[in-house]
């Protein structure tokens, strides 16, 4: 729902100046004077005050009355707001057809919010025939004006290949643009999409993001524009084979109780569930148990997008694939999850890299967290990998760990292990709290 921040009459406008205190009731008085004189902008703003209960009692029917007066005069903001009232069933029964009618009147005038809503209605088949290509047309028009929600929705369309050919690079660009405006859901989709793109593809997507400029053309076509590669710069369609990213649900994340199938016979078991914390509050828990193998990081990402905020990741693993452990740790940090190793459980090697990613790290008395250098095995011979340890060092640096801590974590030989103690952690600046029993 859009709040119009422009006062349309000279008298009412003084209540937006910094040397006048904000006074919705006084603003409503002067908006009404102008509205009674058929000033469409004042009628729209008076409708907003009634809809939100600012300076006047909240009254959806009165809001609709003033929106309609302004809308029939051609005020695009009022047309969009009236469409919103029909969409949300505020002020009367829900009426998708009426919503679509008023959104369309505003959209043809270039209102980005109305264009976005027409895209939603076309995608869902609400009030209009379901038509993904039509949805993309409207999303594109609004997205090119900089509308963050439309940019996200358009990214989903390119990501899923709905109404347009599937193109992860273009999807990444739109997610990136939306995320730059603060859309956290877009940031999550961008990061998930980026995991299945090559460095070249990511570079191309980032270049498109940098080159993007608002475009207020009104034709709604999907021909290449200045914001997308064309001519000599156009890249062939990206073929990702079967390695497609997880598609997060459109609704709020839900918690599942069933384990994710392991990536291989030896892969970790990853479950999402709920438990009750010591404070009596419900806590979402992702458990990771068993040896980590390549591919476990993708299944963890699958679980992470369906978890809720304030999640605890409980780890019990002897280690395994270093890259899987690091990527899980990065995802844990990105999502703001905590990590824990309960009493009697072990988290070593690659598992410990994941544990370090926790926003808050917990370890119980009697739990073990251990580190050693990254190594490769050739003909039964374990050899320390300088390249692997460089990757680990870079990851640990992003977590804010000191060089002393990084040395401690990577100095032990493959056949040995450095078991972390609370004293060592305190001395090295590795923040870790004791996990209470139970």
N, C-alpha and C positions, 0 to 999 in steps of 0.2 A: 504494500500500500504506500503510495507516494505522498509525502507531505510537501506542498508547494511552499517554498520559502520566500516568494516574492509577494510583496503587498502591492495591490494594483491601483490603489487610490492614494492621492497625496496626503489625505488626512490619516488613513490607517498606516501609511508607510512609516510614520514617525515612531511607531512602536517597535520597529526593527533597528533603530539607531542606538548606538551604544550609550548615549547619554539619557535615554529614556528606559525606565525599568520595564521588563517584559510584563505585559498585562493582557491576558487572553480575553478577559471580560470586556475591557475597553476596546480591544481590537474587534471583538464580535459586534460591539455597538456600531462602530464606523463601517465595518464590512456590510452590516445590514442596511445602513443608509444608502451605500452604493448599490447593494444588491437590489434594493427596492426600486432603484433607478435603472435597473436592467444592465448593470455592469457585469459582464460574464465572469471576469476574474474574481471579483468580490463574491459573486454567487458560489463559485467553486470553493473559495477559501472559507466561506461561511459553512458550506457543506462539510469541509474538513473539520472545522471546529465541532460541529454536531456529531460527526462520526466518532471522533476521538474524545469527546467530552472535555474540550478545552475552553474554559470561559463560559460555557453553556452546559446544561445537562446533556449527557449522551443520548442521542435520539437518532436511530438509523433512518427512520421514516422521514424525519425532517432533513437529514443529510441527503437522502435520495431526492427529495423535492428540489433542493437547491442545486444539486449536481445536474438534474434533468434540465432545469432552467438554463444553466450555462451550456450544457451539452448541445441542446437544440440550436444554440447560437453558434455552434462550431468550435467551442473551447476544447482543445484536445486533452488537456489535463482533466477536465470534468468528464469527458467521454471515457477516459481510462478509469477514473475513479468510479463512475457509474457501472462500468463493466465489472470492476472489482466487487461492487456490492451484489450484483447478480451472481457472480462466481462464488462468493462466500456465503450467500443467503443472508446477508445483513439487510434488514429493512423489508424483507419479504421472502417468498419461496425461492429456492435456488433455481436459476433459469439460465442454462448454458447457452441457449440460442440467443437470448437477449444480451448476454455477456459478449458473445462473439460479434453481435451486430455493433455494439458500441466500441469494442476493441478495434474492429476493422475501421470504423470512422476515424478513430484516433491514429491508427497505424498508417493510414494513407496520408496523414499529415506529418508522419515521421516520428511519432511518439515511440521511443524505444521500449518502454514498459509494456505498451499495448502490443507492439510487435512480438515481444517475448511471450506474452500470454497467448497470442494467436498461435505461436509455435507450439506451446504446451497443449493447447486445445486440438491442434492438428495431429500432434504426436499421440495424444490419448484418445482421440475420437470423441471429444466432448463438445457438443453443440455444432460440430462440423464433422464431415467425413474424415476418418483416420487416413492420413496421408503424410508419410515420413518426408517425402520430398518437399511438400508444402511447409512442413514444420521447419525444415532446414532453411527454406527461403526466408521465413520470418526471423528465425534465430540469427541468420546471417546479417540481415538488415540491422537488427538491434546490436549484435556483437560488433559490427563495424563502427557503430557509434560509441562503443566503449561500455556497453551494458554488461556488467560482470556476470549476472545470471545467464544472459543469453550466450556469453562466451563459454561458460561452463557447459550449458546444454548443447551448444554446437560442437564442443569438444567430444561430448558423449556420442553425438551422432556420427562423427568421423571415427571415433574409437570403435563403435559397434557396427559401422557400415550400414546405418539406417538412413535412407534417403540420399546417401552419397556413397561412393566407393570407400571402403575401409582404408584409412590412412593415419597411422599412428603419429607420424611427424606433424601433420597438421593438427591432429587432436592435441598433441603435446603443446603446440603453440597456443591454442585457445585455452587450455587448462592453465598454462603459464601466465597468460595475460589476465585471466580471472583471478588466479592466486595472488598476483601482484596487487590486486585491489582488496585483498584480505579474505577471499573465499577459501576457507580451510578445506572444504570438501574438494575443491578444484586442485588444491595443492596435493592432496592425497592421491587423486586420480593421475595427476601429472607424474608423481614419483613412481606409482605403480606402472604406468605406461613406459616411463624411461628405463625401467629394468630390462625390457625386452628389446631395446633399441641399441644398435651399435654406436660407438663413439661418433662415427661419421653422421649417422642419422640424427643423433642428439645435437651435434653441431649445426646441422641444417635446420633443425627445429628452433634452436636458440637464435640462429641468424634471422629466421623469419620473425621471431618475437622482437628482436632488436629493430628490424626494418618496418614493423607494423606501424601504421598511422591511421587515425580515425578516418572513415570514409562515409560521407553523408549522401551518397548517390541513392536514388530511390527506385532503381529498376528491379532490385531483388533477384537479379540473375546470379548464377553460380559460375559465370565465366571467370577465368583467372584475372585477378586485379593486382594492383601494386602491392598488395599485402601477401601475395602468394607467388611461388616460383612460376615463371612462364618463359616461353621461348627457349633461349640457350641455357637458362638457369634451371629449367624444369627438370626434376629428377624422375626416373622411372618409378612406378608403384613399388612400394616396399613389400617384399615377400618375407613374412616371418614364419612361414611354414605353420606347424602346429603349436609353436611356442607363443601363444597369445596370452596377454595378461589377464588376471582375474578381473571380472566385471563386478564392481561393488554394487550392492542393491541401491535402488533409487530412494528407498525409505530409510528411516533411522536404522542403525546397526542393530542386529538381534544377536542374542547369545545362543549358541548351540551347545548341546550336551554330548554330541557324538564325536568320536575322534576323526581326524582327517586321515585318509588312507596314506600309508607311508609311501615315500617316493620309490623305495625299493624294499626288498625283503629285510634289509638291515637298516632302513631309515628310522628316524625318530618318530615316536608317537606324539602327535600334537592334539591337545584337547582344549576346548573352551567351555568353561562352566562357571558356576557361582558358588560362593561359600560365605560364611558369616565371619567377619573379623572379630577381634577381641573387644572392639567397641560396640559390638552388636549390629553394626551396619553391614549390608550386603556388599560383597566384593566380587568383582569379575576376575577370574583367574584363567590364564593360559598356561597349561603345563606342557613342558617339552621333556620327553624322557627317551633315552636311548642314544645310540651313536648317530651323530649328524652326518648326512651324506649330501652330495650336490643335489639340489632340488628341494631340500627341506626349507631353504630360505623362502622359496616361492609359496610353499604351503603355510609357512608361518605368516607371510604377508596376507594370505587368504584369511587366516584366522584373525589377524590383527584388525582388518577393516570391519570385521563384524563384532569386535569387542567394544566395550564402552570405555569412557574416560575413567581414570583411576584404576586401571587394570594392573594386576600383579602377575608377572611372568615367573613361574616356579620351574626351576631347572634341576634335572637329575640326569647327567650324561657324562660318560668317560671322555668325550671329545669327538673327534672325527674331522670332517672337512673344514679346513681353516676359513675358506671364503664363505661357506654357509654360515659359520659362526659369526664372522664379522658382519655379514649382511643382516643377520637377525639382530645383532647388537645395534646396527645403524637404525633398523626399523623400530626397535624398542625406544631408542633415544628420540627418533622422529615423532613417535606417538606419545611420548611422555610417560611411558610405562615404568613401573618399578620392577626390580628383579629380586629374587630370593632363592636361597638354598636352605631348605629346612633341615632340622636335626636328623642326623644319620644318613643324609644324602650327599652325593658327590657331584661336583661340576668342575671338570678339568679340561685343559687344552682348549680346543675350539669352543667348548661350552663356556669356559671362563671368559672368552672374548665377548660372547653374547651377554653374559652376566654383567660385564663392565659397562655395557650400554645403558643400564638402568638409570633413570633420573634419580632414584634413590636405590641404593644397593643394600640388601639385607643378607645376613649369614647367621645361622643359628650356632650356638655352642654344640659341638659335636658334628657340625657339617664341615665339608672340606671343599675348598676352591683352590685349584692348582694350575700352574703355568709352566711352560717350557718353550724352547725355541721351535720355530716352524722347521719341518724337515721333509725331505722327499725320500722315497725308498726305491732303490734300483738294485735288482738281483739280490734282494734280501738285505741290502746294506742301507742303513739310515744315514743320510747326509744333511747337515744343516743347510737350509735354503736362505741365502742372503737376500734374494729377491722377495721371498715370502716374508721374512722378518722386516724388510723395508715396508711392505704393505701393512703389516701389523703396526709398525711404528707410526706410520701416517694416520692410521685409524685411531690409535691411542692418543695421538696429539690432538685430534679433533674432539676428543672427550675431555681435553684439558689436563691430561696427566703429564707429570714432569719427566724430564729425561732420566732422572734417577729411578722413577717408577717404571718407565719403559724398559730400562736396562734390567731391573729386577724381574720383570715379566718375561723377558726373552733370553735371559742368560743361561738357563739350565739346558743341558744336552738332551737329545731326544729320549735317552734311556732313563733320565732323571726327571724330577719334577719339583717345582717350588711351591710348597703349600703355604698359602697366605694365612697369616695370623693377624689378630686384631692389633697387636703391637706394631707389626710390620706395616700394616695399612696406615696406622696413625703417623708413623715416622715418614712414610713415603707420600703422604697426602692423598691416599686413595680413600675416599669417603665410603664408609660402610658402617651400618648399624646392626646391633644384635637383634636377631629375630626371636621374639618371645616364643616359648614352647607352646605347642598346641596348634 
